[in-house]
Amino acid sequence: MLRAYGRLFDPPEARRLVAASAGARLAIGIYTLPLLLSVQEATGSFAVAGVAGGAFSVGVAAAAPLRGRMIDRHGARAALPAMALVSTVALALVAVLAGDASAAVLVALSGVSGAATPPLVASMRLEWQRVLGEGDERLGAAYAFESALQTAVFVVGPLLAGLGLATIGARASLGASAALLLAGSLVFAAVARTVPDADAARDGSPIRLPGVLTLVLMTGLADVGLGGIDVVVAAYAERRGTPELAGVLLAVCAAGAIAGALVYGMRQWRLPLATQLVLLSLTGAVTIGVLALPSAPVLLGALLFLACAPSAGQWAAASVALDTAAGGRAGAEAFTWLSAANSIGVGVGTVLGGAAVEEWGTGVAFLLVATGPLLAAVVLAVRPRTLA
């Protein structure tokens, strides 16, 4: 494993880019919880806090392709600072105005912050292509590394958020994470060197390309399973009278995703990418479905590790397939379409899983959300030529 991933960092520039992006990525993993609690403390309503969190997520998903197109047309060096500044100011205003501004203002600021969130993963993806070279065999490992790193950010980030909440409070934690986002984005923009694509607007949106559409549909459906796991595991823990168990089980799930990404990136796979994606989707459907079996927490943890392992490997494989599907055009925008599909899929899975738990219990809920990756495999099986 060390040899497989060590080759990625042979160019010293790769090490600088990953280190430079780390702070801003970590900020994105931190500020969700302080944002929700700042709004809740200000309004006295978890419902309003949920709306603010939803507005943030909708902003992220809805504006993702536009942010990607800005990166393609102007380059990360020019576009990222402006986006980071807008997102940071909006977050900072929530922290400053909480308690004085109306709920509508706080929700609107949350939406603005989400819409302007800098697309660091998409930007880093372009930097990997530039540093390693388009078509380089190491790109698969690079994308797997990115998938594992992004999953790790959303494990470490909430832990740091919890520490901040316990020591300096929600509003101060939100302000600190906003400052980290701006500083990290500026540092990354300073070392990014991707050449802007002036023809990105003339070529039209990459979502029109059949292969990109296939990958977007596949990602949205597959990630219904991930969104469902979050809420169903929370319900499982709550109904056992140990709600804190949910955090442990979801951490195990994240560890499985990290392991899956790292294992996928360790070798060159001989199977066509469409076949790889079908197999990963089917594996995800089966392993999520197995979670429906009655089990003690220890066994459920082991099953969650296995159920989450295919997801990050699938994301890495989809990233490799996207290089061909997008035909080298509008690379950042194409990737942000996948990110938007991920957000939508997770959201749909959360809604379906929550409704199924209320109506039929956790077992049926796991089976229901497992149909997401199963349908993703069907889409890929029906449209394999679009990825050729």
C-alpha positions as CSV (number, residue, x, y, z in Angstrom):
1,M,0.0,0.0,0.0
2,L,2.8,2.4,0.9
3,R,4.4,1.8,-2.5
4,A,1.1,2.2,-4.4
5,Y,0.4,5.6,-2.8
6,G,4.0,6.7,-2.3
7,R,4.3,7.0,-6.1
8,L,1.7,9.7,-6.1
9,F,3.9,11.9,-4.1
10,D,7.1,11.5,-6.1
11,P,6.5,15.0,-7.6
12,P,7.1,17.4,-4.6
13,E,4.3,19.6,-6.0
14,A,1.7,16.9,-5.2
15,R,2.7,17.0,-1.5
16,R,2.4,20.8,-1.4
17,L,-1.0,20.7,-3.0
18,V,-2.5,18.1,-0.7
19,A,-1.1,19.9,2.4
20,A,-2.3,23.2,1.1
21,S,-5.9,21.9,0.6
22,A,-6.0,20.1,4.0
23,G,-7.0,23.1,6.1
24,A,-9.9,24.3,3.9
25,R,-11.2,20.7,3.6
26,L,-11.1,20.2,7.3
27,A,-13.1,23.5,7.8
28,I,-15.8,22.1,5.6
29,G,-16.0,19.0,7.8
30,I,-16.2,21.1,11.0
31,Y,-18.7,23.9,10.4
32,T,-21.9,22.0,9.8
33,L,-22.6,21.2,13.5
34,P,-21.7,24.7,14.8
35,L,-23.9,26.2,12.1
36,L,-26.9,24.1,13.1
37,L,-26.4,24.8,16.8
38,S,-25.8,28.5,16.3
39,V,-29.1,28.9,14.6
40,Q,-30.9,26.7,17.2
41,E,-29.5,28.7,20.0
42,A,-30.5,31.9,18.3
43,T,-34.1,30.9,17.5
44,G,-34.8,28.3,20.1
45,S,-36.0,25.9,17.4
46,F,-34.4,22.8,16.0
47,A,-36.9,23.0,13.2
48,V,-35.4,26.3,12.1
49,A,-31.9,24.9,12.5
50,G,-32.9,22.0,10.3
51,V,-34.2,24.4,7.6
52,A,-30.9,26.3,7.8
53,G,-28.9,23.1,7.4
54,G,-31.2,22.1,4.5
55,A,-30.7,25.6,2.9
56,F,-27.0,25.1,3.1
57,S,-27.1,21.6,1.5
58,V,-29.5,22.8,-1.2
59,G,-27.1,25.7,-1.9
60,V,-24.2,23.3,-2.2
61,A,-26.0,21.0,-4.6
62,A,-27.8,23.5,-6.7
63,A,-24.8,25.8,-7.4
64,A,-22.2,23.0,-7.7
65,P,-22.1,22.9,-11.5
66,L,-21.8,26.7,-11.7
67,R,-18.9,26.7,-9.2
68,G,-17.2,24.0,-11.3
69,R,-17.7,26.0,-14.4
70,M,-16.0,29.0,-12.8
71,I,-13.0,26.8,-11.9
72,D,-12.8,25.5,-15.5
73,R,-13.1,29.0,-17.1
74,H,-11.0,31.0,-14.7
75,G,-8.8,28.5,-12.9
76,A,-8.6,27.8,-9.1
77,R,-6.1,30.6,-8.5
78,A,-8.6,33.2,-9.6
79,A,-12.0,31.6,-8.7
80,L,-11.4,30.0,-5.3
81,P,-10.6,33.1,-3.3
82,A,-13.8,34.9,-4.4
83,M,-16.0,31.9,-3.6
84,A,-14.2,31.3,-0.3
85,L,-14.6,34.9,0.7
86,V,-18.4,34.9,0.0
87,S,-18.9,31.6,1.9
88,T,-16.8,32.7,4.8
89,V,-18.5,36.1,5.2
90,A,-22.0,34.4,5.1
91,L,-20.9,32.0,7.8
92,A,-19.3,34.7,9.9
93,L,-22.5,36.8,9.7
94,V,-24.5,33.9,11.0
95,A,-22.2,33.7,14.0
96,V,-22.3,37.5,14.5
97,L,-26.0,38.1,13.9
98,A,-27.3,35.0,15.7
99,G,-29.6,36.3,18.4
100,D,-30.3,39.6,16.6
101,A,-31.3,38.6,13.0
102,S,-34.5,36.9,12.1
103,A,-34.7,33.2,11.3
104,A,-35.3,34.0,7.6
105,V,-32.0,36.0,7.5
106,L,-30.1,33.2,9.1
107,V,-31.6,30.6,6.8
108,A,-30.8,32.8,3.7
109,L,-27.2,33.3,4.9
110,S,-26.8,29.6,5.3
111,G,-28.0,29.1,1.8
112,V,-25.6,31.7,0.4
113,S,-22.7,30.0,2.3
114,G,-23.5,26.6,0.8
115,A,-23.9,28.0,-2.7
116,A,-20.4,29.6,-2.5
117,T,-18.6,26.7,-0.8
118,P,-15.3,26.4,-2.8
119,P,-15.1,23.1,-4.8
120,L,-11.8,22.0,-3.4
121,V,-12.1,18.4,-4.3
122,A,-12.9,19.2,-7.9
123,S,-10.0,21.7,-8.0
124,M,-7.6,19.1,-6.5
125,R,-8.7,16.6,-9.1
126,L,-7.6,18.9,-11.9
127,E,-4.3,19.4,-10.1
128,W,-3.7,15.7,-10.0
129,Q,-4.3,15.5,-13.7
130,R,-1.9,18.3,-14.3
131,V,0.9,17.0,-12.0
132,L,0.6,13.3,-13.0
133,G,-0.5,13.9,-16.6
134,E,-3.8,13.0,-18.2
135,G,-4.1,9.2,-18.7
136,D,-1.4,8.4,-16.2
137,E,-2.0,5.0,-14.6
138,R,-1.5,6.6,-11.1
139,L,-4.6,8.7,-11.5
140,G,-6.8,5.8,-10.2
141,A,-4.8,5.7,-7.0
142,A,-4.9,9.5,-6.8
143,Y,-8.7,9.5,-7.0
144,A,-8.9,6.7,-4.5
145,F,-6.7,8.7,-2.1
146,E,-8.9,11.7,-2.6
147,S,-12.0,9.6,-1.7
148,A,-10.4,8.2,1.4
149,L,-9.1,11.6,2.5
150,Q,-12.5,13.2,2.0
151,T,-14.2,10.5,4.1
152,A,-11.6,11.0,6.8
153,V,-12.3,14.8,6.8
154,F,-15.9,14.1,7.7
155,V,-14.8,11.8,10.5
156,V,-12.2,14.2,12.1
157,G,-14.2,17.3,11.4
158,P,-17.2,16.5,13.6
159,L,-14.9,15.4,16.4
160,L,-13.1,18.8,16.3
161,A,-16.5,20.5,16.1
162,G,-17.5,18.7,19.2
163,L,-14.3,19.9,21.0
164,G,-15.0,23.4,19.9
165,L,-18.6,23.3,21.1
166,A,-17.4,22.1,24.5
167,T,-14.7,24.7,24.9
168,I,-15.7,28.0,23.1
169,G,-19.3,27.5,22.1
170,A,-21.3,27.2,18.9
171,R,-20.9,30.7,17.5
172,A,-17.2,31.0,18.2
173,S,-16.6,27.5,16.7
174,L,-18.5,28.6,13.6
175,G,-16.4,31.8,13.3
176,A,-13.2,29.9,13.7
177,S,-14.1,27.3,11.1
178,A,-15.1,30.1,8.7
179,A,-11.7,31.7,9.2
180,L,-10.0,28.3,8.6
181,L,-12.0,27.9,5.4
182,L,-10.9,31.2,4.0
183,A,-7.2,30.8,5.0
184,G,-7.0,27.3,3.7
185,S,-8.7,28.2,0.4
186,L,-6.3,31.1,-0.1
187,V,-3.3,28.9,0.5
188,F,-4.5,26.3,-1.9
189,A,-5.3,28.9,-4.6
190,A,-1.7,30.3,-4.2
191,V,-0.1,26.9,-5.2
192,A,-2.7,25.7,-7.7
193,R,-1.5,25.9,-11.3
194,T,-4.3,24.4,-13.5
195,V,-4.7,26.3,-16.8
196,P,-8.2,27.8,-17.3
197,D,-10.3,26.3,-20.1
198,A,-11.6,29.3,-22.1
199,D,-13.7,27.0,-24.2
200,A,-15.7,25.5,-21.3
201,A,-18.7,27.8,-21.8
202,R,-18.8,27.3,-25.6
203,D,-18.7,23.5,-25.3
204,G,-21.9,23.4,-23.3
205,S,-22.5,21.7,-20.0
206,P,-20.9,18.2,-19.7
207,I,-24.1,16.8,-18.3
208,R,-25.3,16.6,-21.9
209,L,-22.7,14.0,-22.6
210,P,-24.2,10.4,-22.3
211,G,-21.3,9.0,-20.2
212,V,-21.5,11.9,-17.7
213,L,-25.2,11.5,-17.4
214,T,-24.8,7.8,-16.7
215,L,-22.3,8.5,-13.9
216,V,-24.5,11.2,-12.4
217,L,-27.5,8.8,-12.4
218,M,-25.4,6.0,-11.0
219,T,-24.0,8.2,-8.2
220,G,-27.3,9.6,-7.1
221,L,-28.9,6.2,-6.9
222,A,-25.9,4.5,-5.2
223,D,-25.7,7.2,-2.5
224,V,-29.3,6.7,-1.5
225,G,-27.9,3.7,0.4
226,L,-25.4,5.9,2.3
227,G,-28.0,8.5,3.3
228,G,-30.3,5.7,4.5
229,I,-27.5,4.1,6.6
230,D,-27.0,7.4,8.6
231,V,-30.6,7.7,9.7
232,V,-31.4,4.0,10.2
233,V,-28.3,3.5,12.3
234,A,-29.3,6.5,14.4
235,A,-32.7,4.9,14.9
236,Y,-31.2,1.5,15.7
237,A,-29.1,3.1,18.5
238,E,-32.0,5.2,19.8
239,R,-34.3,2.3,20.1
240,R,-31.7,0.3,22.0
241,G,-31.6,3.2,24.6
242,T,-28.0,4.0,23.6
243,P,-28.1,7.0,21.2
244,E,-24.4,7.5,21.6
245,L,-23.8,4.2,19.9
246,A,-24.8,5.7,16.6
247,G,-21.6,7.8,16.5
248,V,-19.4,4.7,17.1
249,L,-21.2,2.7,14.4
250,L,-21.1,5.4,11.8
251,A,-17.4,5.9,12.5
252,V,-16.9,2.2,11.8
253,C,-18.9,2.7,8.6
254,A,-16.5,5.6,7.6
255,A,-13.5,3.4,8.4
256,G,-14.9,0.8,6.0
257,A,-15.3,3.5,3.3
258,I,-11.7,4.6,3.8
259,A,-10.4,1.0,3.7
260,G,-12.4,0.4,0.5
261,A,-11.0,3.4,-1.3
262,L,-7.4,2.5,-0.3
263,V,-7.7,-1.1,-1.4
264,Y,-9.3,-0.1,-4.7
265,G,-6.4,2.3,-5.4
266,M,-3.7,-0.2,-4.6
267,R,-3.8,-1.9,-8.0
268,Q,-4.6,-1.6,-11.6
269,W,-7.9,-3.4,-12.3
270,R,-8.2,-5.3,-15.6
271,L,-12.0,-5.2,-15.8
272,P,-13.6,-2.5,-17.8
273,L,-14.7,0.5,-15.7
274,A,-18.4,-0.1,-16.4
275,T,-18.1,-3.7,-15.1
276,Q,-16.2,-2.5,-12.0
277,L,-19.0,0.0,-11.3
278,V,-21.7,-2.6,-11.7
279,L,-20.0,-5.0,-9.4
280,L,-19.3,-2.4,-6.8
281,S,-23.0,-1.2,-6.9
282,L,-24.2,-4.8,-6.6
283,T,-21.9,-5.4,-3.7
284,G,-23.1,-2.3,-2.0
285,A,-26.8,-3.4,-2.5
286,V,-26.1,-6.8,-1.0
287,T,-24.1,-5.7,2.0
288,I,-26.6,-2.9,2.9
289,G,-29.4,-5.4,2.5
290,V,-27.6,-7.8,4.9
291,L,-27.8,-5.1,7.6
292,A,-31.5,-5.9,7.8
293,L,-30.7,-9.1,9.6
294,P,-31.2,-8.8,13.4
295,S,-27.8,-8.4,15.0
296,A,-26.0,-7.3,18.1
297,P,-24.1,-4.0,18.0
298,V,-20.7,-5.7,17.5
299,L,-21.9,-7.7,14.6
300,L,-23.8,-4.7,13.1
301,G,-20.5,-2.8,13.3
302,A,-18.7,-5.5,11.3
303,L,-21.5,-5.5,8.7
304,L,-21.4,-1.7,8.5
305,F,-17.7,-1.8,7.8
306,L,-18.3,-4.2,4.9
307,A,-21.4,-2.3,3.7
308,C,-19.6,1.1,3.4
309,A,-16.4,-0.3,1.9
310,P,-17.8,-0.3,-1.7
311,S,-19.0,3.3,-1.7
312,A,-15.6,5.0,-1.7
313,G,-14.2,2.6,-4.2
314,Q,-17.1,3.3,-6.4
315,W,-16.5,7.0,-6.1
316,A,-12.9,6.5,-7.1
317,A,-13.9,4.3,-10.1
318,A,-16.5,6.9,-11.2
319,S,-13.8,9.6,-11.1
320,V,-11.6,7.6,-13.4
321,A,-14.5,6.9,-15.7
322,L,-15.4,10.6,-15.7
323,D,-12.1,11.4,-17.4
324,T,-13.2,9.5,-20.5
325,A,-16.9,10.3,-20.3
326,A,-16.2,14.1,-20.2
327,G,-13.8,13.9,-23.1
328,G,-11.3,16.1,-21.3
329,R,-13.8,19.0,-21.3
330,A,-15.0,21.1,-18.3
331,G,-13.4,18.7,-15.9
332,A,-14.3,20.6,-12.7
333,E,-17.9,21.1,-13.8
334,A,-18.3,17.5,-14.7
335,F,-17.0,16.4,-11.3
336,T,-19.3,18.8,-9.5
337,W,-22.3,17.2,-11.2
338,L,-21.2,14.0,-9.4
339,S,-21.0,16.0,-6.2
340,A,-24.5,17.3,-6.7
341,A,-25.8,13.8,-7.4
342,N,-24.1,12.6,-4.2
343,S,-25.8,15.3,-2.1
344,I,-29.2,14.6,-3.7
345,G,-28.8,10.8,-3.3
346,V,-27.8,11.1,0.4
347,G,-30.8,13.5,1.0
348,V,-33.3,11.1,-0.7
349,G,-31.8,8.2,1.3
350,T,-32.2,10.1,4.5
351,V,-35.9,10.8,3.8
352,L,-36.7,7.3,2.7
353,G,-34.8,5.7,5.6
354,G,-36.4,7.9,8.1
355,A,-39.9,7.3,6.8
356,A,-39.3,3.5,6.6
357,V,-38.0,3.3,10.1
358,E,-41.1,5.1,11.4
359,E,-43.5,2.8,9.5
360,W,-41.8,-0.6,9.4
361,G,-38.7,-0.6,11.6
362,T,-34.9,-0.7,10.9
363,G,-34.8,-4.0,9.0
364,V,-37.2,-3.0,6.3
365,A,-35.6,0.4,6.2
366,F,-32.2,-1.1,5.4
367,L,-33.8,-3.2,2.6
368,L,-35.5,-0.2,1.1
369,V,-32.4,2.0,0.9
370,A,-30.5,-1.0,-0.5
371,T,-32.6,-0.7,-3.7
372,G,-30.6,2.6,-4.5
373,P,-27.3,0.9,-5.3
374,L,-29.3,-2.0,-6.9
375,L,-30.9,0.5,-9.3
376,A,-27.5,2.1,-9.9
377,A,-26.2,-1.3,-11.1
378,V,-29.2,-1.5,-13.5
379,V,-28.5,1.9,-14.9
380,L,-24.9,0.9,-15.6
381,A,-25.8,-2.4,-17.0
382,V,-28.3,-0.7,-19.4
383,R,-25.9,2.1,-20.5
384,P,-22.3,0.5,-20.5
385,R,-21.4,1.8,-23.9
386,T,-21.7,5.4,-22.8
387,L,-18.6,4.9,-20.6
388,A,-16.5,3.4,-23.4
